[in-house]
Amino acid sequence: MKKILVAGAGGFIGGHLVKTLLKRNYIVKAVDIKSFDDWYQCSNESENHVLDMSDKENCFKMVEGVDEVINMACNMGGMGFIENNKALCMLSVLVNTHLLMACKEYKIKKYFFSSSACAYNKDLQNDVSITGLKESDAYPANPEDGYGWEKLFSERMCRHFFEDYGLDVKVARYHNIYGPHGTYDGGREKAPAALCRKVIYSILNNENTIDVWGDGEQTRSFLYIDDCVEATLRLFDSEYHGPINIGSEEKVSINEMIDKIEIISNKKIKRNYQLDKPKGVRGRNSNNDLIRKQLNWDPKYTLQSGLDKTYQWILSEIKKKHNQ
């Protein structure tokens, strides 16, 4: 059986990946900087470690003895976190750098890097009616400041380790992944979880209004976590190297997403638009032509069905807190 290292295993996507890899009979070595109590999911069947993977020695220690490496480790969150922590986001470049060096040293067979749609040129994302972003749209380079630049630089480093050293790298650009067992409060949550939480608390507190960052007309596409994991492992097992979009083509405005949550919660909500809050680009959507061609993949979950599962999970978590 193959032994695989998952860096960032205590995070949202990382935790789901570990669970799936274990089901597929991998031996999994899992590592994250957070204490075990703060891991979103912690599997007893994996070999679990708490280490700072920006440290070179820790990367070499973790990579030794494994066959393949998946790097999900980075400082990230919703737009509020990204816009206010640019230096912290940039420091994640150390994780990818040191993991690639360790992979070269130990002749690792395969390496995966989790990039982001934030790597795309911002000048192409000024219109809510944006067509899907193709992989070639990352250049000329003008990514999201901080977080996006780190991702784009790390993509290039992966490419050169493939060209110069033959390391079989896979690079995916994720578009707004959401679902259960993720962040839904505290400042790092993304729009689907944040809006579900706000609607739930409006019901629990018998209120009729929620705060919405921006004017609600900004557009995005959102991919449910199960689809994300399936596409990630399909890419990992393929002959394609990337970068490649892993996202949905179902573009919606924030207002339209709130409409969907209203259906799930059975409550109409008034919206207090906060125009001074971080909003990110005006419009962003995924073009899936390449992944459809290379991997024969399309998402299975609609946004409505994924939001329903996410809303119910967040509701259960909030109820647990209230009953403590």
MILO-19490 format. One record per residue (C-alpha): residue number from 1; x, y, z negated. Coordinates in pm, 1 decimal. Layout:
# MILO-19490
bagu:x:y:z
NUM:X:Y:Z
...
END
This chain:
# MILO-19490
bagu:x:y:z
1:0.0:0.0:0.0
2:115.8:352.5:78.7
3:203.5:584.9:-208.7
4:94.7:941.8:-150.6
5:169.6:1259.0:-343.7
6:-108.3:1516.7:-377.2
7:22.7:1853.4:-496.3
8:-254.0:2076.9:-627.4
9:-450.8:1767.0:-732.4
10:-615.9:1957.8:-1016.6
11:-776.6:2199.6:-772.5
12:-1110.2:2183.4:-594.4
13:-1017.4:2017.7:-263.2
14:-725.9:1831.7:-421.9
15:-948.3:1660.1:-676.6
16:-1190.5:1541.5:-410.3
17:-900.7:1417.9:-194.8
18:-750.8:1214.2:-478.2
19:-1087.0:1043.2:-539.6
20:-1122.7:956.2:-170.4
21:-763.6:835.8:-131.1
22:-804.1:603.3:-429.1
23:-1119.0:459.7:-269.8
24:-913.1:400.2:46.5
25:-660.4:198.8:-157.7
26:-375.7:447.8:-161.3
27:-148.8:460.0:-462.5
28:-180.9:825.2:-562.1
29:67.3:1043.4:-745.5
30:-116.9:1359.5:-850.8
31:40.2:1682.3:-975.6
32:-83.1:2028.7:-1069.0
33:44.7:2324.8:-1270.4
34:-271.7:2331.1:-1483.6
35:-308.5:2129.6:-1802.7
36:-516.5:1813.9:-1758.6
37:-812.5:1971.7:-1938.1
38:-827.1:2236.6:-1663.9
39:-822.1:1994.9:-1368.6
40:-1153.8:2007.5:-1182.9
41:-1138.5:1629.2:-1153.4
42:-881.9:1398.5:-1314.4
43:-873.9:1033.5:-1203.1
44:-748.6:770.0:-1444.9
45:-647.8:549.0:-1151.8
46:-386.3:797.6:-1025.1
47:-43.2:874.0:-1170.0
48:-97.1:1225.2:-1305.6
49:160.4:1496.1:-1381.1
50:155.5:1856.5:-1501.5
51:441.2:2046.0:-1334.9
52:507.0:2380.5:-1165.1
53:559.1:2285.9:-801.0
54:713.3:2621.1:-712.5
55:1021.9:2482.6:-890.1
56:1258.7:2300.7:-654.8
57:1364.0:2033.1:-905.3
58:1000.6:1942.2:-974.6
59:931.8:1902.2:-602.9
60:1224.9:1667.5:-558.4
61:1120.2:1472.2:-868.0
62:764.1:1427.4:-741.5
63:851.1:1345.2:-379.3
64:1104.1:1074.9:-465.6
65:951.0:730.7:-415.8
66:641.5:828.6:-217.4
67:561.6:764.8:149.4
68:351.3:1070.4:234.2
69:280.7:1415.8:90.6
70:-31.9:1633.1:89.3
71:26.3:1992.5:-20.8
72:-291.0:2157.0:-151.3
73:-109.4:2366.8:-412.3
74:-142.7:2745.5:-399.5
75:-272.8:3043.4:-592.0
76:-604.3:3128.7:-434.5
77:-965.0:3220.0:-498.3
78:-1241.2:3434.7:-360.1
79:-1190.2:3770.5:-193.2
80:-1175.7:3956.0:-525.8
81:-881.6:3742.9:-640.5
82:-698.6:3753.4:-306.7
83:-718.0:4131.5:-268.5
84:-599.5:4196.0:-624.6
85:-321.7:3934.9:-651.3
86:-119.1:3964.6:-330.4
87:224.2:3906.0:-484.3
88:97.9:3604.5:-678.5
89:-51.0:3457.6:-361.1
90:274.7:3512.6:-171.6
91:470.5:3315.3:-432.5
92:294.3:2997.0:-316.8
93:545.4:2995.6:-30.4
94:790.0:2842.5:-278.6
95:574.9:2531.1:-316.4
96:568.0:2460.5:56.9
97:936.1:2548.7:100.0
98:1059.5:2316.8:-174.9
99:823.4:2033.9:-79.3
100:944.8:2045.6:280.5
101:1306.8:2037.6:161.6
102:1228.4:1737.0:-57.2
103:1049.9:1560.5:230.1
104:1355.6:1605.4:450.0
105:1583.9:1474.2:174.8
106:1377.3:1161.5:107.1
107:1277.7:1099.3:470.4
108:906.1:1125.6:402.7
109:689.1:987.3:683.2
110:409.2:1241.1:685.8
111:336.0:1587.5:538.3
112:12.3:1787.6:522.4
113:-10.8:2162.9:462.6
114:-337.6:2334.0:374.1
115:-352.7:2667.0:554.5
116:-647.3:2905.8:577.8
117:-862.2:3110.1:813.4
118:-707.4:3408.0:632.2
119:-409.5:3350.3:864.2
120:-609.1:3488.5:1159.2
121:-553.4:3833.4:1306.7
122:-775.7:4077.7:1114.3
123:-822.1:4298.4:1422.7
124:-1037.3:4021.2:1574.5
125:-1270.2:4015.2:1272.6
126:-1420.7:4363.8:1263.3
127:-1763.0:4269.0:1400.3
128:-2036.4:4066.5:1228.1
129:-2126.6:3910.3:1564.4
130:-1777.9:3757.4:1602.8
131:-1743.9:3447.5:1817.2
132:-1555.4:3155.0:1666.1
133:-1184.3:3203.3:1605.5
134:-963.8:2975.5:1814.1
135:-631.0:2847.1:1685.2
136:-444.6:3075.6:1927.6
137:-609.6:3381.6:1768.0
138:-355.6:3384.4:1482.7
139:-117.8:3571.9:1715.0
140:-26.1:3853.9:1750.8
141:12.8:3819.0:1375.2
142:-192.7:4043.0:1148.2
143:-330.2:3812.0:877.2
144:-496.1:3885.6:542.6
145:-238.9:4072.3:334.2
146:-63.3:3855.7:77.3
147:-248.7:3525.0:91.4
148:-285.0:3519.3:471.9
149:78.7:3610.2:533.8
150:193.7:3330.9:301.4
151:-18.1:3081.5:491.9
152:101.4:3195.4:834.1
153:467.2:3193.3:728.4
154:431.1:2846.8:576.3
155:267.1:2720.7:895.9
156:575.4:2835.0:1088.8
157:805.6:2662.2:843.1
158:611.7:2337.6:886.7
159:640.0:2373.2:1263.4
160:1016.7:2417.2:1247.0
161:1063.2:2119.5:1013.4
162:877.1:1917.2:1276.1
163:1088.7:2056.7:1561.8
164:1426.4:2049.4:1387.4
165:1399.2:1743.9:1159.9
166:1119.1:1533.8:1305.2
167:900.1:1553.5:994.8
168:547.6:1451.5:1095.8
169:362.9:1761.6:972.3
170:-11.7:1822.5:985.2
171:-148.7:2175.8:940.6
172:-516.7:2260.3:886.4
173:-676.8:2602.7:866.2
174:-965.9:2576.8:620.8
175:-1274.2:2796.1:661.2
176:-1449.2:2862.2:326.4
177:-1478.4:2519.7:166.9
178:-1748.0:2486.3:-100.0
179:-1934.2:2224.7:-301.6
180:-1962.2:2056.1:-642.3
181:-1666.9:2032.3:-882.2
182:-1537.2:2373.8:-777.6
183:-1495.4:2716.3:-933.4
184:-1823.9:2898.9:-988.2
185:-1722.8:3175.3:-1231.2
186:-1419.1:3354.6:-1371.7
187:-1320.7:3558.8:-1066.3
188:-1174.6:3293.9:-832.4
189:-1504.9:3156.2:-704.4
190:-1612.4:3197.2:-343.2
191:-1941.8:3335.0:-215.7
192:-2158.9:3018.5:-214.2
193:-2077.3:2930.4:-575.5
194:-2088.5:3292.4:-694.1
195:-2431.3:3350.8:-541.6
196:-2569.7:3021.1:-672.9
197:-2448.5:3114.6:-1021.8
198:-2599.4:3463.3:-1001.3
199:-2938.3:3331.0:-892.3
200:-2936.2:3063.7:-1164.5
201:-2860.3:3319.1:-1435.3
202:-3126.7:3553.0:-1299.0
203:-3377.1:3272.7:-1355.0
204:-3245.8:3179.0:-1699.9
205:-3240.4:3544.9:-1810.0
206:-3575.9:3625.0:-1647.1
207:-3420.0:3891.0:-1423.1
208:-3508.7:3977.6:-1063.4
209:-3188.6:4137.3:-926.4
210:-2839.0:4009.8:-846.4
211:-2526.3:4204.3:-750.0
212:-2401.5:4145.7:-395.1
213:-2054.0:4255.9:-286.7
214:-2074.8:4472.4:26.3
215:-2390.9:4531.0:228.6
216:-2470.1:4162.7:271.2
217:-2433.9:4179.1:650.1
218:-2075.8:4045.5:660.6
219:-2068.8:3703.1:829.3
220:-1884.7:3380.1:755.3
221:-1909.9:3007.2:810.1
222:-1891.2:2763.4:518.2
223:-1790.8:2395.6:517.9
224:-1917.2:2142.7:262.7
225:-1645.4:1958.5:69.4
226:-1733.0:1606.3:192.3
227:-1695.5:1721.6:552.5
228:-1367.3:1890.7:461.5
229:-1219.9:1573.6:309.2
230:-1329.8:1361.5:605.6
231:-1173.9:1603.6:857.7
232:-856.3:1639.3:650.1
233:-789.2:1267.5:634.8
234:-882.3:1221.8:998.7
235:-618.4:1483.5:1087.7
236:-368.2:1326.6:847.6
237:-408.3:986.3:1015.4
238:-394.9:1127.7:1370.3
239:-114.9:1204.0:1612.9
240:-204.9:1574.6:1618.9
241:8.2:1822.3:1424.0
242:-193.9:2144.4:1422.8
243:-262.6:2410.2:1326.0
244:-627.2:2311.3:1365.5
245:-950.1:2459.2:1231.3
246:-1138.8:2263.7:968.3
247:-1461.1:2456.8:932.6
248:-1822.4:2495.1:1037.5
249:-1956.4:2683.3:1339.1
250:-2279.5:2765.1:1150.5
251:-2223.6:3139.8:1105.9
252:-2443.0:3323.0:854.3
253:-2451.2:3662.2:688.6
254:-2429.8:3682.2:310.7
255:-2792.7:3794.1:312.1
256:-2891.6:3485.8:511.6
257:-2708.0:3264.8:262.7
258:-2900.2:3427.9:-22.5
259:-3220.5:3353.6:171.2
260:-3122.4:2985.9:171.5
261:-3050.4:2988.4:-202.7
262:-3390.4:3149.8:-261.1
263:-3551.7:2849.0:-90.8
264:-3355.7:2608.7:-314.6
265:-3428.5:2801.6:-636.1
266:-3786.9:2888.1:-539.8
267:-3729.0:3249.6:-643.2
268:-3720.7:3575.4:-447.4
269:-3430.6:3797.5:-548.6
270:-3371.9:4170.2:-520.2
271:-3019.2:4260.3:-410.9
272:-2802.4:4533.4:-560.1
273:-2542.2:4599.3:-290.6
274:-2202.6:4699.8:-433.7
275:-2023.7:4877.4:-150.9
276:-1710.0:4945.4:-358.3
277:-1632.5:4576.1:-416.1
278:-1383.2:4369.2:-208.1
279:-1553.9:4252.1:110.4
280:-1278.8:4106.2:327.7
281:-1311.8:4107.1:704.7
282:-1646.1:4200.9:862.5
283:-1699.9:3871.5:1040.9
284:-1531.8:3529.6:1053.8
285:-1638.2:3202.6:1211.6
286:-1468.8:2880.5:1319.0
287:-1433.8:2759.0:1675.9
288:-1425.4:2377.7:1660.6
289:-1345.5:2301.3:2023.8
290:-995.8:2176.7:1941.7
291:-1084.6:1948.6:1650.0
292:-1380.4:1813.3:1846.0
293:-1146.1:1728.4:2134.2
294:-851.7:1597.8:1932.4
295:-1028.1:1422.2:1644.6
296:-1386.8:1375.1:1768.2
297:-1510.7:1546.4:1451.6
298:-1812.7:1760.6:1368.9
299:-1955.5:1850.1:1026.1
300:-2242.1:1633.8:901.3
301:-2382.4:1877.1:643.6
302:-2582.6:2187.0:726.3
303:-2528.9:2489.4:503.9
304:-2879.0:2440.9:360.1
305:-2811.1:2080.9:254.8
306:-2464.6:2161.5:118.8
307:-2591.7:2460.7:-76.7
308:-2864.9:2245.2:-228.8
309:-2608.2:1998.1:-366.3
310:-2384.0:2284.0:-484.3
311:-2670.1:2470.1:-652.7
312:-2787.6:2159.7:-838.7
313:-2435.1:2083.9:-965.0
314:-2376.5:2442.6:-1085.3
315:-2719.9:2441.3:-1250.8
316:-2632.9:2121.9:-1439.5
317:-2297.9:2268.9:-1551.7
318:-2459.8:2590.0:-1675.5
319:-2727.0:2392.5:-1862.1
320:-2453.4:2190.0:-2033.6
321:-2293.7:2514.0:-2155.1
322:-2625.6:2649.4:-2281.4
323:-2698.1:2326.9:-2471.0
324:-2363.3:2319.2:-2650.7
END
